[in-house]
Amino acid sequence: MPTRLNKFISDSGLCSRREADRYIEQGQVTVNGKRAAVGAQVTDKDRVLVNGNLIEPQAQAEAVYLAYNKPPGVVTTTAAGVRNSILGAIHFHGRLLPLGRLDKDAQGLVLLSTDGEFVNRVLRSGRLENEYIVMVDKPISEPLLAGVAAGGGQPGAAAQQIRAQKETPYIFRITLLHDSVRQIERWCEQYGYKVVQMERIRVLNVELKGLGLGEWRELKPRELQALLETAGPASSPAPRRRKPASTAAPDAEQPAPAATGKARRPAASRPEDAWLELPTEPRKPRKSSQARPSGQRRAGAPGAGPAGPRSAATRKGPASGKPRRTGTTRPAAASPKGKATGRSRGKK
């Protein structure tokens, strides 16, 4: 089946499609001995050379479709040489592309696939619904919810079909046809709020439930089917899909993977909504009924013994009435260890 020349070159692993177009424009690509034109169609039988090097057609690979619970500190990029990249975090060696991005400081669901055409089709559709849980630094007001639902009054916000709902005094849920965390932060800032923590919990019909922080799994058939329907018809047949795997514990009703002679390390999971602890009012200091003898250090002061309470520099309490961040911490390079061990334990 004919394939666009830039895709043919990109699939070989030489470069991206954009870079392939540059090679073609500069006259560095020939097809069957003739200079190629941008947009040309080729097949596996054609002889394609880039700078005199023969480009071998890539064998049909088994496509991979992943759902990953990205921890804070992991960068959603596939560029080489980037520290704490998402590919290094999941220990995937190959060409894997994210369906949208999630900022470095944010956490939550990220979809990835080795099928570049599928990724481009889904992103171009503009119908990929994202759902976030957002914690702010002070009690939520009705003007904030109305402003966020209106997209901060920006033109074109109505096309994103934004819905905002208050969950707790400090937490709200927002659903929109966009994956920009920075945009949500800017809307909150317009109304005098600062985002303390944000987590993406759903992309279309793929939910985060059942995935611990740093874990990944392959998409279920019904999840993938919904994404394919959203993306629309493909210009070429979809590649075969490999057998699903996961770093999460397998479902009880699904067969466990064959024994390999190595003990499987249990995946670290976090309690549901562990970071959603609400802020409390600051406690008033208790007055001591006895005077402290002169020259005696108070407990917790600099130089006090280890038995004293923590100092103000190390205490993590809501001293200013602002919400404290609990649950997961931000690792420098959080990544699941070991190989894929089974299917996800999340049931839909």
C-alpha contacts under 8 A as a table, 3 or more apart, distances in Angstrom:
res1	aa1	res2	aa2	distance
1	M	43	T	6.20
2	P	41	Q	5.67
2	P	42	V	5.22
2	P	43	T	4.85
3	T	7	K	6.84
3	T	8	F	6.33
3	T	41	Q	5.27
3	T	42	V	5.37
3	T	43	T	6.16
4	R	7	K	5.38
4	R	8	F	6.22
4	R	39	G	6.10
4	R	40	A	5.86
4	R	41	Q	4.56
4	R	42	V	6.30
5	L	8	F	4.95
5	L	9	I	6.28
5	L	38	V	7.61
5	L	39	G	6.48
5	L	40	A	5.50
5	L	41	Q	5.49
5	L	42	V	5.89
6	N	9	I	5.22
6	N	10	S	6.08
6	N	17	R	5.08
6	N	18	R	7.56
6	N	20	A	5.16
6	N	21	D	5.91
6	N	38	V	7.86
6	N	39	G	7.44
7	K	10	S	4.90
7	K	11	D	5.88
7	K	17	R	5.81
7	K	20	A	7.99
8	F	11	D	5.33
8	F	12	S	6.62
8	F	42	V	7.59
8	F	57	P	7.10
9	I	12	S	5.38
9	I	13	G	7.24
9	I	14	L	6.52
9	I	15	C	7.12
9	I	16	S	7.96
9	I	17	R	7.33
9	I	20	A	6.42
9	I	55	I	6.84
10	S	13	G	5.48
10	S	14	L	5.92
10	S	15	C	5.22
10	S	16	S	5.05
10	S	17	R	5.34
10	S	20	A	6.78
11	D	14	L	7.60
11	D	57	P	7.77
11	D	58	Q	6.35
12	S	15	C	7.96
12	S	55	I	6.81
12	S	56	E	6.58
12	S	57	P	6.27
12	S	58	Q	5.44
13	G	16	S	7.82
15	C	19	E	6.09
15	C	20	A	6.44
16	S	19	E	5.26
16	S	20	A	6.17
17	R	20	A	4.89
17	R	21	D	6.25
18	R	21	D	5.14
18	R	22	R	6.53
19	E	22	R	5.04
19	E	23	Y	6.42
20	A	23	Y	5.10
20	A	24	I	6.29
21	D	24	I	4.99
21	D	25	E	6.12
21	D	38	V	6.42
22	R	25	E	5.07
22	R	26	Q	6.12
23	Y	26	Q	5.20
23	Y	27	G	6.39
23	Y	28	Q	5.22
23	Y	29	V	6.23
23	Y	50	V	7.46
24	I	27	G	5.22
24	I	28	Q	5.79
24	I	29	V	5.20
24	I	36	A	6.30
24	I	37	A	6.35
24	I	38	V	6.08
25	E	28	Q	7.61
25	E	37	A	7.20
25	E	38	V	6.68
27	G	30	T	7.63
27	G	35	R	6.34
27	G	36	A	7.16
28	Q	35	R	7.76
28	Q	50	V	5.70
28	Q	51	N	5.21
28	Q	52	G	7.94
29	V	35	R	6.15
29	V	36	A	5.75
29	V	48	V	7.11
29	V	49	L	5.58
29	V	50	V	4.60
29	V	51	N	6.46
29	V	52	G	7.96
30	T	33	G	5.59
30	T	34	K	5.07
30	T	35	R	4.38
30	T	36	A	5.02
30	T	48	V	5.79
30	T	49	L	5.27
30	T	50	V	6.76
31	V	34	K	5.31
31	V	35	R	6.39
31	V	36	A	5.78
31	V	46	D	6.62
31	V	47	R	5.60
31	V	48	V	4.65
31	V	49	L	6.59
32	N	46	D	6.19
32	N	47	R	4.95
32	N	48	V	6.46
33	G	47	R	7.72
36	A	40	A	6.88
37	A	40	A	5.66
42	V	45	K	7.99
42	V	46	D	6.17
43	T	46	D	5.54
44	D	47	R	7.99
44	D	57	P	5.89
47	R	54	L	7.24
47	R	55	I	7.60
48	V	54	L	5.91
48	V	55	I	5.58
48	V	56	E	7.92
49	L	52	G	5.24
49	L	53	N	5.08
49	L	54	L	4.52
49	L	55	I	5.81
50	V	53	N	5.14
50	V	54	L	6.58
50	V	55	I	7.02
58	Q	61	A	7.97
60	Q	239	P	6.67
60	Q	240	R	7.69
61	A	239	P	6.56
61	A	240	R	6.80
62	E	239	P	6.08
62	E	240	R	4.72
62	E	241	R	4.78
62	E	242	R	5.06
63	A	113	S	7.22
63	A	114	T	5.71
63	A	115	D	5.93
63	A	239	P	5.73
63	A	240	R	5.73
63	A	241	R	4.56
63	A	242	R	6.13
64	V	113	S	5.32
64	V	114	T	5.41
64	V	115	D	7.17
64	V	218	E	7.23
64	V	241	R	6.26
64	V	242	R	6.51
65	Y	111	L	7.36
65	Y	112	L	5.86
65	Y	113	S	4.44
65	Y	114	T	6.94
65	Y	115	D	7.96
65	Y	218	E	5.50
65	Y	219	L	5.76
65	Y	224	L	7.84
66	L	111	L	5.62
66	L	112	L	5.08
66	L	113	S	6.11
66	L	216	W	6.67
66	L	217	R	5.63
66	L	218	E	4.30
66	L	219	L	5.66
67	A	109	L	6.66
67	A	110	V	5.90
67	A	111	L	4.73
67	A	112	L	6.58
67	A	206	V	7.84
67	A	216	W	5.51
67	A	217	R	5.40
67	A	218	E	5.94
67	A	219	L	6.28
68	Y	108	G	7.73
68	Y	109	L	5.64
68	Y	110	V	5.21
68	Y	111	L	6.30
68	Y	112	L	7.77
68	Y	211	L	7.76
68	Y	214	G	7.01
68	Y	215	E	6.00
68	Y	216	W	4.19
68	Y	217	R	6.61
69	N	107	Q	7.15
69	N	108	G	4.94
69	N	109	L	4.79
69	N	110	V	6.45
69	N	208	L	6.96
69	N	211	L	6.38
69	N	212	G	6.75
69	N	213	L	5.33
69	N	214	G	5.29
69	N	215	E	5.67
69	N	216	W	6.27
70	K	74	V	6.67
70	K	86	I	7.89
70	K	107	Q	5.23
70	K	108	G	5.14
70	K	109	L	6.22
70	K	110	V	6.64
70	K	213	L	6.51
70	K	214	G	5.60
70	K	215	E	7.83
71	P	74	V	6.11
71	P	106	A	7.38
71	P	107	Q	4.92
71	P	108	G	6.78
71	P	213	L	5.86
71	P	214	G	5.80
71	P	330	R	6.93
71	P	331	P	7.55
71	P	334	A	6.41
72	P	104	K	5.93
72	P	105	D	4.83
72	P	106	A	5.36
72	P	107	Q	5.12
72	P	329	T	7.94
72	P	330	R	5.21
72	P	331	P	6.93
73	G	84	N	7.10
73	G	104	K	5.14
73	G	105	D	5.70
73	G	106	A	7.88
73	G	330	R	6.24
73	G	331	P	6.36
73	G	332	A	5.85
73	G	333	A	6.40
73	G	334	A	7.49
74	V	84	N	5.22
74	V	85	S	5.72
74	V	86	I	5.92
74	V	89	A	7.24
74	V	104	K	5.58
74	V	105	D	7.86
74	V	332	A	7.80
74	V	333	A	6.27
74	V	334	A	7.03
75	V	83	R	7.85
75	V	84	N	6.00
75	V	85	S	4.73
75	V	86	I	5.73
75	V	102	L	7.88
75	V	103	D	7.03
75	V	104	K	5.04
76	T	85	S	6.26
76	T	86	I	5.37
76	T	98	P	7.35
76	T	101	R	5.74
76	T	102	L	6.12
76	T	103	D	7.06
76	T	104	K	7.06
77	T	82	V	7.84
77	T	85	S	5.93
77	T	86	I	6.23
77	T	87	L	7.75
77	T	98	P	7.67
77	T	101	R	7.92
78	T	85	S	6.86
78	T	86	I	6.99
78	T	87	L	6.43
78	T	96	L	7.17
78	T	97	L	6.80
79	A	82	V	6.28
79	A	85	S	7.96
82	V	85	S	5.71
84	N	88	G	6.48
84	N	89	A	6.66
84	N	332	A	7.42
84	N	333	A	5.22
85	S	88	G	5.39
85	S	89	A	6.32
86	I	89	A	4.94
86	I	90	I	6.46
87	L	90	I	5.54
87	L	91	H	5.92
87	L	92	F	5.46
87	L	93	H	7.38
87	L	96	L	7.52
88	G	91	H	4.89
88	G	92	F	6.65
88	G	335	S	7.65
89	A	214	G	7.73
89	A	333	A	6.89
89	A	334	A	6.37
89	A	335	S	4.28
89	A	336	P	6.85
90	I	214	G	7.78
90	I	215	E	7.92
90	I	216	W	7.53
90	I	335	S	5.90
90	I	336	P	6.24
91	H	335	S	7.88
92	F	96	L	7.86
95	R	114	T	5.78
96	L	112	L	6.35
96	L	113	S	5.39
96	L	114	T	4.55
96	L	115	D	7.82
97	L	112	L	5.30
97	L	113	S	5.37
97	L	114	T	6.09
97	L	115	D	7.78
97	L	116	G	6.75
97	L	119	V	7.20
98	P	101	R	6.66
98	P	110	V	6.92
98	P	111	L	5.73
98	P	112	L	4.16
98	P	113	S	6.53
98	P	119	V	7.43
99	L	110	V	7.10
99	L	111	L	5.36
99	L	112	L	5.66
99	L	113	S	7.63
99	L	119	V	5.79
99	L	122	V	7.54
99	L	123	L	6.74
100	G	110	V	7.54
100	G	111	L	7.67
100	G	123	L	7.23
100	G	179	D	6.49
101	R	110	V	7.19
101	R	179	D	6.74
101	R	180	S	7.63
102	L	106	A	6.42
102	L	107	Q	7.29
102	L	108	G	7.98
102	L	110	V	7.13
102	L	179	D	7.22
102	L	180	S	7.38
102	L	181	V	6.88
103	D	106	A	5.29
103	D	107	Q	7.83
103	D	181	V	6.59
103	D	182	R	7.78
104	K	107	Q	7.76
106	A	181	V	7.73
106	A	197	Q	7.09
106	A	198	M	5.68
106	A	199	E	6.18
107	Q	198	M	6.68
107	Q	199	E	4.98
107	Q	200	R	6.62
108	G	199	E	4.89
108	G	200	R	4.50
108	G	201	I	5.95
108	G	208	L	7.18
108	G	213	L	7.88
109	L	199	E	7.84
109	L	200	R	5.43
109	L	201	I	5.87
109	L	202	R	6.55
109	L	203	V	7.30
109	L	207	E	7.59
109	L	208	L	5.91
113	S	116	G	7.10
113	S	118	F	7.96
113	S	119	V	6.94
115	D	118	F	5.36
115	D	119	V	6.46
115	D	239	P	7.55
116	G	119	V	5.10
116	G	120	N	6.27
117	E	120	N	5.20
117	E	121	R	6.17
118	F	121	R	5.18
118	F	122	V	6.25
118	F	228	L	7.73
118	F	231	A	7.38
118	F	234	A	7.76
119	V	122	V	5.33
119	V	123	L	6.25
120	N	123	L	5.25
120	N	124	R	6.02
121	R	124	R	5.21
121	R	125	S	6.18
121	R	231	A	5.07
121	R	232	G	7.22
121	R	234	A	7.83
122	V	125	S	5.28
122	V	126	G	7.30
122	V	127	R	7.78
122	V	128	L	7.16
122	V	227	L	7.05
122	V	228	L	7.57
122	V	230	T	6.59
122	V	231	A	4.29
122	V	232	G	7.89
123	L	126	G	5.90
123	L	127	R	7.92
123	L	128	L	7.25
123	L	231	A	7.68
124	R	231	A	7.71
125	S	128	L	7.42
125	S	230	T	6.92
125	S	231	A	5.69
125	S	232	G	7.66
126	G	177	L	6.82
126	G	178	H	7.80
127	R	177	L	5.95
127	R	230	T	6.68
128	L	177	L	5.61
128	L	178	H	7.08
128	L	203	V	6.77
128	L	204	L	5.83
128	L	230	T	7.46
129	E	175	T	6.91
129	E	176	L	5.67
129	E	177	L	4.50
129	E	178	H	6.75
129	E	202	R	7.98
129	E	203	V	5.70
129	E	204	L	4.88
130	N	175	T	5.65
130	N	176	L	5.56
130	N	177	L	6.02
130	N	178	H	6.37
130	N	179	D	6.32
130	N	200	R	7.20
130	N	201	I	7.92
130	N	202	R	5.76
130	N	203	V	4.67
130	N	204	L	6.34
131	E	173	R	7.23
131	E	174	I	5.76
131	E	175	T	4.34
131	E	176	L	6.66
131	E	200	R	5.82
131	E	201	I	5.84
131	E	202	R	5.07
131	E	203	V	6.56
132	Y	173	R	5.79
132	Y	174	I	5.38
132	Y	175	T	6.44
132	Y	198	M	6.81
132	Y	199	E	5.51
132	Y	200	R	4.30
132	Y	201	I	5.69
132	Y	202	R	7.20
133	I	171	I	7.03
133	I	172	F	6.08
133	I	173	R	4.73
133	I	174	I	6.63
133	I	198	M	5.77
133	I	199	E	5.32
133	I	200	R	6.44
133	I	201	I	7.07
134	V	171	I	5.58
134	V	172	F	5.48
134	V	173	R	6.21
134	V	174	I	7.62
134	V	195	V	6.95
134	V	196	V	7.75
134	V	197	Q	6.07
134	V	198	M	4.60
134	V	199	E	6.66
135	M	170	Y	5.68
135	M	171	I	4.46
135	M	172	F	6.70
135	M	195	V	5.94
135	M	196	V	5.48
135	M	197	Q	5.26
135	M	198	M	6.35
135	M	276	L	7.75
136	V	139	P	7.60
136	V	140	I	7.63
136	V	170	Y	5.64
136	V	171	I	6.45
136	V	193	Y	6.35
136	V	194	K	5.55
136	V	195	V	4.50
136	V	196	V	5.13
136	V	197	Q	7.17
136	V	323	P	7.81
137	D	170	Y	6.96
137	D	193	Y	6.45
137	D	194	K	5.64
137	D	195	V	6.48
137	D	196	V	6.01
137	D	322	K	5.62
137	D	323	P	5.96
138	K	170	Y	6.11
138	K	193	Y	7.08
138	K	322	K	6.46
138	K	323	P	7.49
139	P	169	P	5.10
139	P	170	Y	5.03
140	I	144	L	6.67
140	I	145	L	7.58
140	I	166	K	7.66
140	I	169	P	5.71
140	I	170	Y	5.68
140	I	171	I	7.40
140	I	172	F	7.98
141	S	144	L	5.38
141	S	145	L	6.71
142	E	145	L	5.19
142	E	146	A	6.12
143	P	146	A	5.09
143	P	147	G	5.86
143	P	191	Y	7.78
144	L	147	G	5.06
144	L	148	V	6.03
144	L	188	C	7.00
144	L	191	Y	6.09
145	L	148	V	5.22
145	L	149	A	6.04
145	L	164	A	6.10
145	L	165	Q	7.12
145	L	166	K	7.49
146	A	149	A	5.12
146	A	150	A	6.19
146	A	164	A	7.83
147	G	150	A	5.05
147	G	151	G	6.33
147	G	152	G	5.12
147	G	153	G	6.94
147	G	187	W	7.36
147	G	191	Y	7.81
148	V	151	G	5.02
148	V	152	G	5.53
148	V	162	I	7.90
148	V	164	A	6.89
148	V	184	I	7.58
148	V	187	W	5.92
148	V	188	C	7.03
149	A	152	G	7.55
149	A	162	I	5.30
149	A	163	R	5.48
149	A	164	A	5.48
150	A	153	G	5.60
150	A	154	Q	7.73
150	A	157	A	6.49
150	A	158	A	7.02
150	A	162	I	7.11
151	G	154	Q	5.81
151	G	157	A	5.03
151	G	158	A	7.46
151	G	162	I	7.18
151	G	187	W	6.84
152	G	157	A	8.00
152	G	187	W	5.20
152	G	190	Q	7.26
153	G	157	A	7.32
154	Q	157	A	5.85
155	P	158	A	7.70
156	G	159	A	5.63
156	G	160	Q	7.47
157	A	160	Q	5.46
157	A	161	Q	7.38
157	A	162	I	7.56
158	A	161	Q	5.52
158	A	162	I	7.06
160	Q	176	L	5.49
160	Q	177	L	4.81
160	Q	178	H	6.77
161	Q	175	T	7.88
161	Q	176	L	5.70
161	Q	177	L	6.58
162	I	174	I	7.06
162	I	175	T	5.65
162	I	176	L	4.53
162	I	177	L	7.35
163	R	174	I	5.59
163	R	175	T	5.17
163	R	176	L	6.60
164	A	172	F	6.85
164	A	173	R	5.64
164	A	174	I	4.41
164	A	175	T	6.57
165	Q	172	F	5.53
165	Q	173	R	5.17
165	Q	174	I	6.47
166	K	169	P	7.42
166	K	171	I	6.36
166	K	172	F	4.25
166	K	173	R	6.29
167	E	170	Y	7.82
167	E	171	I	5.47
167	E	172	F	4.98
167	E	173	R	6.63
168	T	171	I	4.98
168	T	172	F	6.77
168	T	278	L	7.99
170	Y	278	L	7.04
170	Y	279	P	8.00
170	Y	323	P	7.82
171	I	276	L	7.89
176	L	179	D	7.89
180	S	183	Q	5.33
180	S	184	I	6.92
181	V	184	I	5.32
181	V	185	E	6.39
182	R	185	E	5.01
182	R	186	R	6.20
183	Q	186	R	5.12
183	Q	187	W	6.37
184	I	187	W	5.17
184	I	188	C	6.42
185	E	188	C	5.22
185	E	189	E	6.24
185	E	194	K	7.21
185	E	195	V	6.10
186	R	189	E	4.98
186	R	190	Q	6.32
187	W	190	Q	5.26
187	W	191	Y	7.12
188	C	191	Y	5.51
188	C	192	G	6.59
188	C	193	Y	5.07
188	C	194	K	6.38
188	C	195	V	7.12
189	E	192	G	4.96
189	E	193	Y	4.97
189	E	194	K	5.93
190	Q	193	Y	7.39
195	V	198	M	7.20
196	V	323	P	7.83
196	V	325	R	7.67
197	Q	325	R	7.71
200	R	203	V	7.88
200	R	208	L	7.92
201	I	207	E	5.90
201	I	208	L	5.03
201	I	209	K	7.62
202	R	205	N	6.85
202	R	206	V	5.64
202	R	207	E	4.41
202	R	208	L	6.00
203	V	206	V	5.25
203	V	207	E	6.56
204	L	226	A	7.87
204	L	227	L	7.52
205	N	223	E	6.12
205	N	226	A	7.17
206	V	219	L	7.89
206	V	223	E	6.02
208	L	211	L	5.86
209	K	346	G	6.15
210	G	248	A	7.93
210	G	344	S	7.05
210	G	345	R	5.88
210	G	346	G	4.15
210	G	347	K	7.60
211	L	215	E	5.80
211	L	216	W	6.83
211	L	217	R	7.93
211	L	248	A	6.49
211	L	269	S	7.15
211	L	344	S	7.37
211	L	345	R	7.83
211	L	346	G	7.09
212	G	215	E	5.37
212	G	248	A	7.36
212	G	267	A	7.56
212	G	268	A	6.35
212	G	269	S	4.02
212	G	270	R	5.66
213	L	268	A	7.54
213	L	269	S	6.29
213	L	270	R	6.78
214	G	334	A	6.38
214	G	335	S	5.48
214	G	336	P	5.55
215	E	246	S	7.77
215	E	247	T	5.55
215	E	248	A	6.04
215	E	267	A	7.61
215	E	335	S	7.80
215	E	336	P	6.01
216	W	246	S	5.70
216	W	247	T	5.50
216	W	248	A	6.68
217	R	244	P	7.56
217	R	245	A	5.98
217	R	246	S	3.88
217	R	247	T	6.15
217	R	248	A	6.74
217	R	343	R	6.55
217	R	344	S	5.76
218	E	244	P	5.24
218	E	245	A	5.71
218	E	246	S	6.10
218	E	343	R	7.54
218	E	344	S	7.81
219	L	223	E	6.05
219	L	224	L	6.10
219	L	244	P	7.36
220	K	223	E	5.24
220	K	224	L	6.26
220	K	244	P	7.90
221	P	224	L	5.19
221	P	225	Q	6.05
222	R	225	Q	4.98
222	R	226	A	6.27
223	E	226	A	5.32
223	E	227	L	6.50
224	L	227	L	5.12
224	L	228	L	6.19
225	Q	228	L	5.05
225	Q	229	E	6.20
226	A	229	E	5.12
226	A	230	T	6.22
227	L	230	T	5.01
227	L	231	A	6.13
228	L	231	A	5.03
228	L	232	G	6.31
228	L	233	P	7.81
229	E	232	G	5.35
229	E	233	P	7.67
234	A	237	P	6.82
234	A	238	A	7.49
244	P	342	G	7.88
244	P	343	R	6.69
245	A	340	A	5.83
245	A	341	T	6.61
245	A	342	G	5.05
245	A	343	R	5.12
245	A	344	S	7.75
246	S	249	A	7.60
246	S	250	P	7.86
246	S	340	A	5.06
246	S	341	T	5.81
246	S	342	G	4.91
246	S	343	R	4.74
246	S	344	S	5.72
247	T	267	A	6.93
247	T	336	P	7.34
247	T	339	K	7.08
247	T	340	A	4.83
247	T	341	T	5.53
247	T	342	G	6.53
247	T	343	R	7.43
247	T	344	S	7.39
248	A	267	A	5.94
248	A	341	T	7.30
248	A	342	G	6.85
248	A	343	R	6.57
248	A	344	S	5.09
248	A	345	R	6.44
249	A	266	P	7.31
249	A	267	A	6.69
249	A	341	T	7.42
249	A	342	G	6.39
249	A	343	R	6.59
249	A	344	S	5.85
249	A	345	R	5.44
250	P	254	Q	6.79
250	P	255	P	7.96
250	P	256	A	6.62
250	P	341	T	7.87
250	P	342	G	5.15
250	P	343	R	4.53
250	P	344	S	5.16
250	P	345	R	4.86
251	D	254	Q	5.28
251	D	255	P	8.00
251	D	343	R	6.64
251	D	344	S	6.28
251	D	345	R	4.25
251	D	346	G	7.16
251	D	347	K	7.73
252	A	255	P	7.65
252	A	345	R	7.55
254	Q	343	R	7.90
256	A	342	G	6.62
257	P	341	T	6.90
257	P	342	G	6.00
259	A	262	K	7.51
264	R	341	T	7.49
265	R	338	G	7.76
267	A	336	P	7.89
270	R	274	A	6.89
270	R	327	G	7.73
270	R	328	T	7.53
271	P	274	A	5.28
273	D	276	L	5.34
274	A	277	E	6.84
274	A	326	T	6.92
274	A	327	G	4.86
274	A	328	T	7.40
275	W	325	R	6.25
275	W	326	T	4.72
275	W	327	G	4.43
275	W	328	T	6.58
276	L	325	R	7.85
276	L	326	T	7.34
276	L	327	G	7.97
277	E	324	R	7.61
277	E	325	R	7.50
277	E	326	T	6.69
278	L	323	P	6.33
278	L	324	R	7.60
279	P	318	P	6.69
279	P	321	G	6.89
279	P	322	K	6.24
279	P	323	P	4.17
279	P	324	R	6.02
280	T	318	P	6.82
280	T	321	G	6.63
280	T	323	P	7.39
281	E	318	P	7.37
281	E	321	G	5.59
282	P	318	P	6.15
282	P	319	A	5.57
282	P	320	S	6.85
282	P	321	G	5.78
288	S	291	A	7.12
292	R	296	Q	6.94
292	R	298	R	7.90
293	P	296	Q	5.78
297	R	301	A	6.77
297	R	304	A	7.14
298	R	301	A	5.75
298	R	304	A	7.56
299	A	304	A	6.07
299	A	305	G	7.85
299	A	308	G	4.91
299	A	309	P	6.55
300	G	303	G	7.97
300	G	304	A	5.65
300	G	305	G	7.77
300	G	308	G	4.90
300	G	309	P	5.01
300	G	310	R	5.80
300	G	311	S	5.35
301	A	304	A	5.43
301	A	311	S	6.78
302	P	311	S	7.81
304	A	307	A	8.00
304	A	308	G	6.46
305	G	308	G	5.90
306	P	309	P	7.84
310	R	313	A	7.97
310	R	314	T	6.11
310	R	315	R	5.83
311	S	314	T	5.52
311	S	315	R	6.03
312	A	315	R	5.10
316	K	324	R	7.33
317	G	324	R	6.73
318	P	321	G	5.11
318	P	322	K	5.56
318	P	323	P	6.24
318	P	324	R	5.82
319	A	322	K	7.40
326	T	329	T	7.66
330	R	334	A	7.92
331	P	334	A	5.21
